[in-house]
């Protein structure tokens, strides 16, 4: 079932003109760090969609580089790097840092590869 849903999300992303990347980190009651990635985009029919892609356990490495790497992997997996128009991060402990935070690392990766500014 999840594969069918993720396939549909990929199909919608292919026709979406832009994507907003929303990332949140929280620690659960077992002291495990969970990273969530949510995408917001408009479908070809003009409907705004907000899609939850899943949880990633970040307990072993909560550094800015590890978080950025997970987000970048997700962007490549779903193929929307050229469409990112905004990024939001909530609860990410290592977010601060205009040059070295996860948001800066993701922006720099896709600006370099795609010539876009996110």
N, C-alpha and C positions, 0 to 999 in steps of 0.2 A: 504494500500500500504506500509506504513512504517513497519508494522509487517512482511510483506513478505521480505522486505529488511533486517530487523534485524535478521530474521530467517536464511537468507542466510549468513549473516556475522557470526552468531554463527556456522553454518555448516562449513564455511571456517576456522574459528578459531580452530575447533576441529581437523582438519588435519594439521594445521600450526605447524611447528617445533618450531618456536619462534615468539614473539610479541614485538614490540617496542611501548611504551606508550608515547603519546605526549599530553601535557596539556597546554592550553593557557587560560589566563584570560584577560578580557577587560571590560571597563566600557562604556556603550552605552550613547547615547545623553540624556537619561532620568536618568542618574546617577545610573543605575542598573549594578551590577557586573555580568558578564556572564562568566561561565567557559565552555570551550569546551574540549572534549576528542576525540582524533583521534588515530587510531591504524594503524600501518604499519606491514605487515607480508607477508610471501610468501605462495601462495596457494600450494596444492598438485601437481599442474602442473608446479610449479616454477615461476609463475607470481607474481611480487610484487604488493601488493594492499595497498592502503591507504584509510581507511574508517572513515568518520566522524560519531560519534555516537549521537551527539546532544549538545544542550545548557543546562546548569543548572544555574538557578538564585541563585547567592551566595550573594546577597545584604544584607540579614539579618545577615550573619555571614561569614566574609572573613578571619577568622583565619586559621592558618596552620592546626589545627585539623579538622575543618569543610571541608576544601578543601581535605585533605587526606581521610577523611571519605567518601566523594563523590566519589573519585577515587577508593578507596578500594571497595565500593559498586558496582561500575561498573565492576571491575575486577571479583568479585564474580558472578555478574549477567551473565557475558559472559564466565566465567570459564577458564580464561587463566593465572591464577596466577603462575602456574609452568612453564610458557613459556616466562615470561618477561625477556628480555635480556638487555633492556635499557629503561630509562625514560628521557624525556625532558620536561622542564617547561619554558614557555615564558610568561612574563607579570604578573606572580603571585607575588603580592606585598609581601607576607610573605615567599617567597621561601628561602631567606638566612637562614642558620642555618643547619650545618652539622648533628646536633643531633635532632633538633625539627622541621625542615621544612617539607613540604608535601612529598618531595622525600624521605627523611629519614624515615618518618613514613610508607610510602608504602613499601619501601625496608625492613624495620624491620618486618612488618607484614608478607610479603611473604617469607622472609628468615626464620622466625620462623616457619611458617606453612608448608612450602614446602621444606625447605633446599636449596633454590636457592639464588643466589646473583643477585640483580638487581640494 
